[in-house]
Amino acid sequence: MIAQNIFLGMVGPWQIAIIVVLVLLLFGGKKIPELMRGLGSGIKEFKDASKEEEKEEEKK
């Protein structure tokens, strides 16, 4: 918990801007929407799988 607060306290607007610029340089502007779509679909699949797991547990 303390380590998380220290890390979050150290990330400021300049650090976020630098990270965004680095990501743009590494992946390019055209690749980022594809990466975000993949990330979003992965999160959606994870949520769906966890909901199915909860339904199976309720049936038991």
Rosetta constraint file for C-alpha pairs under 8 A:
AtomPair CA 1 CA 5 HARMONIC 6.41 0.50
AtomPair CA 2 CA 6 HARMONIC 6.23 0.50
AtomPair CA 3 CA 7 HARMONIC 6.18 0.50
AtomPair CA 4 CA 8 HARMONIC 6.10 0.50
AtomPair CA 5 CA 9 HARMONIC 5.90 0.50
AtomPair CA 6 CA 10 HARMONIC 6.28 0.50
AtomPair CA 7 CA 11 HARMONIC 6.68 0.50
AtomPair CA 11 CA 15 HARMONIC 5.89 0.50
AtomPair CA 11 CA 16 HARMONIC 6.95 0.50
AtomPair CA 12 CA 16 HARMONIC 6.37 0.50
AtomPair CA 13 CA 17 HARMONIC 6.18 0.50
AtomPair CA 14 CA 18 HARMONIC 6.21 0.50
AtomPair CA 15 CA 19 HARMONIC 6.21 0.50
AtomPair CA 16 CA 20 HARMONIC 6.20 0.50
AtomPair CA 17 CA 21 HARMONIC 6.21 0.50
AtomPair CA 18 CA 22 HARMONIC 6.16 0.50
AtomPair CA 19 CA 23 HARMONIC 6.18 0.50
AtomPair CA 20 CA 24 HARMONIC 6.21 0.50
AtomPair CA 21 CA 25 HARMONIC 6.18 0.50
AtomPair CA 22 CA 26 HARMONIC 6.06 0.50
AtomPair CA 23 CA 27 HARMONIC 5.95 0.50
AtomPair CA 23 CA 28 HARMONIC 7.51 0.50
AtomPair CA 24 CA 28 HARMONIC 4.87 0.50
AtomPair CA 24 CA 29 HARMONIC 6.01 0.50
AtomPair CA 24 CA 32 HARMONIC 7.70 0.50
AtomPair CA 27 CA 31 HARMONIC 5.73 0.50
AtomPair CA 27 CA 32 HARMONIC 6.55 0.50
AtomPair CA 28 CA 32 HARMONIC 6.77 0.50
AtomPair CA 29 CA 33 HARMONIC 7.77 0.50
AtomPair CA 30 CA 34 HARMONIC 7.57 0.50
AtomPair CA 31 CA 35 HARMONIC 6.34 0.50
AtomPair CA 32 CA 36 HARMONIC 6.17 0.50
AtomPair CA 33 CA 37 HARMONIC 6.09 0.50
AtomPair CA 34 CA 38 HARMONIC 6.23 0.50
AtomPair CA 35 CA 39 HARMONIC 6.16 0.50
AtomPair CA 36 CA 40 HARMONIC 6.02 0.50
AtomPair CA 37 CA 41 HARMONIC 6.13 0.50
AtomPair CA 38 CA 42 HARMONIC 6.11 0.50
AtomPair CA 39 CA 43 HARMONIC 6.26 0.50
AtomPair CA 40 CA 44 HARMONIC 6.18 0.50
AtomPair CA 41 CA 45 HARMONIC 6.13 0.50
AtomPair CA 42 CA 46 HARMONIC 6.20 0.50
AtomPair CA 43 CA 47 HARMONIC 6.25 0.50
AtomPair CA 44 CA 48 HARMONIC 6.19 0.50
AtomPair CA 45 CA 49 HARMONIC 6.09 0.50
AtomPair CA 46 CA 50 HARMONIC 6.18 0.50
AtomPair CA 47 CA 51 HARMONIC 6.20 0.50
AtomPair CA 48 CA 52 HARMONIC 6.25 0.50
AtomPair CA 49 CA 53 HARMONIC 6.19 0.50
AtomPair CA 50 CA 54 HARMONIC 6.29 0.50
AtomPair CA 51 CA 55 HARMONIC 6.31 0.50
AtomPair CA 52 CA 56 HARMONIC 6.27 0.50
AtomPair CA 53 CA 57 HARMONIC 6.31 0.50
AtomPair CA 54 CA 58 HARMONIC 6.25 0.50
AtomPair CA 55 CA 59 HARMONIC 6.39 0.50
AtomPair CA 56 CA 60 HARMONIC 6.64 0.50
